Amino acid sequence: MNQMLHAICTWMAILLPSLLWAAAPINDDGRDTLRIQTNVGANIMIEATDKEALMELKALDINKILEDMEMVTDSVGNSKIVIKKSDDTYIREAEREISFDTPLEDHSDNAFRQRARKYNSSGEYLSDEDTEGDKQYGMKYDSDEGMEVYWGNKYKSSFKKSRRRSSGYFGMDFGVNNWLENGRSPSGNAPYNVRPWGSWYVSLGGGYLLMLSNHFGFDMGGDVSWYNFKFQDDDVRLVKGEDRLIFDMADPSINSIKSKLTVPYVNVKLVPTFKIGPKHRGMTIGAGAYAGYRIGGYTKVKQKIDGSTHKPKNHSDFYLNNFRYGVRFQLGWEEVQFYANYDLNPIFQTDHAPELNAFSLGMTFQIF
């Protein structure tokens, strides 16, 4: 590509002065057109409203125009540069859409600035250190749409990057949790039935969205989560027996207000993710797996005894399994999504407690 542009530059420098004199009107609307065919696989066409306008092209710096084109030839699929006359001077307008075939390791402002050239109104190149040039003619960068570079009213070039973005984020899951017994809800009289409202699942952590293409990537990360199972019957008390978990009942003289079991975990996840929609800003869908390690467990009850409110906690392992693993589903948009988690292994040790598999449903929020 570079060799071809240098060849075009040489041909233009040699032939343009004489060919401009020889150009003849060949369009029906009276416009003058000059076509130059080279032997390097490129054609050049110059069009003007009349012969006088065509002759004024002699004052243009053709080398500078070709340098501008060469700047983006490695990345531009389709480019168009138009020379227009405004008052007594010629100006340049460009329309370029750049799709980076090779993802940049650094998607910061500076990385994209290196793809842009800055000029003043006279067409002179401004160095990166020329802050006055930035102030006068400006740069605008948007992480979603790419970079737009303005040179006053003289020249505008849009550099649109692909939405193939890999970045870290802070994430939070918030939803409700419950459990299933042998694949279905526990029977109505089971003491371990929980209330959907008030049984909150919360997780806080971070992650990294690794995009391998514009549409496919991996959502990976780690978090700390809390299961909160609020029992349907406020009188339920969990007691760890010698070889069995006991769902006991409080003394009738106690006015029970709330009873719940809280189980915290440290987790990791890996979720293959697909992006669907125009400019890859539409729907995001993913399905993957997670695993966690239990870092505690306790029960908390709220009760009134002799008119006084008490909130005792009882820390124990309650025959809880130390590890959890399961499948995760995500659906929504990049920053806000619906999620569903299902633990494939029981939350309790099955030889000491009922076989209950926990799950949670809710919303996940990601701040990039």
Residue pairs with C-beta under 8 A, 6 or more apart in sequence:
1 70
1 73
1 74
2 70
2 73
3 40
4 40
4 41
4 42
5 66
5 69
5 70
5 73
7 38
7 40
7 42
8 38
8 40
8 42
8 44
8 66
9 62
9 63
9 66
11 36
11 38
11 44
12 36
12 44
12 62
12 66
13 62
13 63
15 36
16 57
16 58
16 62
17 58
19 34
19 36
20 34
20 46
20 54
20 55
20 57
20 58
21 55
23 32
23 33
23 34
23 46
23 51
23 54
24 32
25 31
25 32
25 33
25 51
26 32
26 33
27 33
27 47
30 49
30 50
31 47
31 48
31 49
31 50
32 47
32 48
32 49
32 50
32 51
32 53
32 54
33 45
33 46
33 47
33 48
34 45
34 46
34 47
34 54
35 43
35 44
35 45
35 46
36 43
36 44
36 45
36 46
37 43
38 44
46 54
46 57
48 54
48 57
53 85
56 85
56 90
57 83
57 90
59 90
60 83
60 90
61 123
64 123
65 81
65 83
65 92
68 81
68 92
68 94
68 117
69 79
69 81
71 117
72 79
72 96
72 98
72 115
73 79
75 98
75 99
75 100
75 101
75 115
76 96
76 97
76 98
77 97
77 99
78 97
79 94
79 95
79 96
80 94
80 95
80 96
81 92
81 93
81 94
82 92
82 93
82 94
82 95
83 90
83 91
83 92
84 90
84 91
84 92
84 93
85 91
91 154
91 155
92 123
92 154
92 155
93 155
93 156
94 155
94 156
94 157
95 157
95 158
96 157
96 158
96 159
97 158
97 160
98 115
98 146
98 159
98 160
98 161
99 160
99 161
99 162
100 161
100 162
100 164
103 164
103 166
104 111
104 112
105 111
107 143
107 161
107 165
107 166
107 167
109 141
112 141
112 146
112 147
112 159
112 161
113 128
113 139
113 141
113 147
115 147
115 159
116 139
116 147
116 149
116 157
116 159
117 125
118 125
118 126
118 128
118 130
118 133
118 134
118 137
118 139
118 149
118 151
119 125
119 126
119 137
119 151
119 155
120 126
120 133
120 136
120 137
120 151
121 137
121 151
121 152
121 154
126 133
126 134
126 137
127 133
136 152
137 149
137 150
137 151
137 152
138 149
138 150
139 147
139 148
139 149
139 150
140 147
140 148
140 149
140 150
141 147
141 148
142 148
143 165
144 163
144 279
144 281
145 160
146 158
146 159
146 160
146 161
147 158
147 159
147 160
147 161
148 156
148 157
148 158
148 159
149 156
149 157
149 158
149 159
150 156
162 214
163 214
163 275
163 279
163 280
163 281
164 211
164 213
164 214
164 280
165 209
165 211
166 208
166 209
166 210
166 211
166 217
167 208
167 209
167 368
168 206
168 207
168 208
168 209
168 368
169 206
169 207
169 208
169 209
169 221
169 366
169 367
169 368
170 205
170 206
170 366
170 367
171 203
171 204
171 205
171 206
171 207
171 221
171 223
171 364
171 365
171 366
171 367
172 202
172 203
172 204
172 205
172 364
172 365
173 201
173 202
173 203
173 223
173 225
173 339
173 360
173 362
173 363
173 364
174 200
174 201
174 202
174 362
174 363
174 364
174 365
175 200
175 201
175 339
175 360
175 361
175 362
175 363
176 196
176 197
176 199
176 200
176 201
176 360
176 361
176 362
177 199
177 200
177 201
177 227
177 228
177 229
177 358
177 359
177 360
178 185
178 194
178 196
178 199
178 229
178 358
178 359
178 360
179 186
179 192
179 194
179 229
179 347
179 356
179 357
179 358
179 359
180 186
180 356
180 357
180 359
181 187
181 190
181 354
181 355
181 356
182 355
183 357
185 193
186 192
186 193
186 354
186 356
190 354
191 231
191 233
191 236
191 247
191 249
192 231
192 236
192 247
192 354
192 356
193 231
193 232
193 233
194 229
194 230
194 231
194 232
195 230
195 231
195 232
198 228
198 230
198 260
199 228
199 229
199 230
199 260
200 226
200 228
201 225
201 226
201 227
201 228
201 341
201 360
201 362
202 225
202 226
202 228
203 223
203 224
203 225
203 226
203 267
204 223
204 224
204 225
205 221
205 222
205 223
205 224
205 267
206 221
206 222
206 223
207 219
207 220
207 221
207 222
207 223
207 269
207 366
208 219
208 220
208 221
209 217
209 218
209 219
209 273
209 334
209 366
209 368
210 217
210 218
210 219
210 220
211 217
212 218
214 275
214 280
215 274
215 275
215 276
215 280
216 272
216 273
216 274
216 275
217 272
217 273
217 275
218 270
218 271
218 272
218 273
219 269
219 270
219 271
219 272
219 273
219 286
219 288
219 330
220 268
220 269
220 270
220 271
221 268
221 269
222 266
222 267
222 268
222 269
223 266
223 267
223 269
224 264
224 265
224 266
224 267
224 295
225 264
225 265
225 267
225 292
226 262
226 263
226 264
226 265
227 261
227 262
227 263
227 264
227 265
227 347
227 358
227 360
228 260
228 261
228 262
229 260
229 261
229 262
229 263
230 258
230 259
230 260
231 259
231 260
231 261
233 249
233 259
234 256
234 257
234 258
234 259
234 301
235 249
235 250
235 254
235 256
235 259
236 247
236 248
236 249
236 250
236 259
237 247
237 248
237 249
237 250
237 259
237 299
237 301
238 245
238 246
238 247
238 248
238 261
238 299
238 314
238 316
238 318
239 245
239 246
239 248
240 246
240 316
240 317
240 318
240 319
243 352
244 319
244 352
244 353
245 318
245 319
245 348
245 352
245 353
245 354
250 256
250 259
250 301
250 303
253 305
254 303
254 304
254 305
255 303
255 304
255 305
256 301
256 302
256 303
257 301
257 302
257 303
257 304
257 309
258 300
258 301
258 302
259 299
259 300
259 301
259 302
260 299
260 300
260 301
261 297
261 298
261 299
261 318
262 297
262 298
262 299
262 300
263 294
263 296
263 297
263 320
263 347
264 294
264 295
264 296
264 297
265 292
265 293
265 294
265 295
265 324
266 292
266 293
266 295
267 290
267 291
267 292
267 293
267 324
268 290
268 291
268 292
269 288
269 289
269 290
269 328
270 288
270 289
270 290
271 286
271 287
271 288
271 289
271 328
271 330
272 286
272 287
272 288
273 284
273 285
273 286
273 330
274 284
274 285
274 286
275 282
275 283
275 284
275 334
276 282
276 283
276 284
276 285
277 283
281 333
281 334
282 333
283 331
283 332
283 333
284 330
284 331
284 332
284 333
284 334
284 337
285 330
285 331
286 328
286 329
286 330
286 331
287 327
287 328
287 329
287 330
288 327
288 328
289 325
289 326
289 327
289 328
290 325
290 326
290 327
290 328
290 341
291 323
291 324
291 325
291 326
292 323
292 324
292 325
293 322
293 323
293 324
294 320
294 321
294 322
294 323
294 324
296 315
297 315
297 316
297 317
297 318
297 320
298 313
298 314
298 315
298 316
299 313
299 314
299 316
299 318
300 311
300 312
300 313
300 314
301 311
301 312
302 309
302 310
302 311
303 309
303 310
303 311
303 312
304 310
318 348
318 353
319 348
319 349
319 352
319 353
320 347
320 348
320 349
321 345
321 346
321 347
321 348
321 349
323 345
324 343
324 345
324 347
324 358
325 343
325 344
325 345
326 341
326 342
326 343
326 344
326 345
326 359
327 341
327 342
327 344
328 339
328 340
328 341
329 339
329 340
330 337
330 338
330 339
330 364
331 337
331 338
331 339
332 338
332 364
334 366
334 368
335 365
335 366
335 367
335 368
336 363
336 364
336 365
336 366
337 363
337 364
337 366
338 361
338 362
338 363
338 364
339 360
339 361
339 362
339 363
339 364
340 359
340 360
340 361
341 359
341 360
341 361
342 357
342 359
343 357
343 358
343 359
344 357
345 357
346 355
346 356
346 357
347 356
347 357
347 358
348 354
348 355
348 356
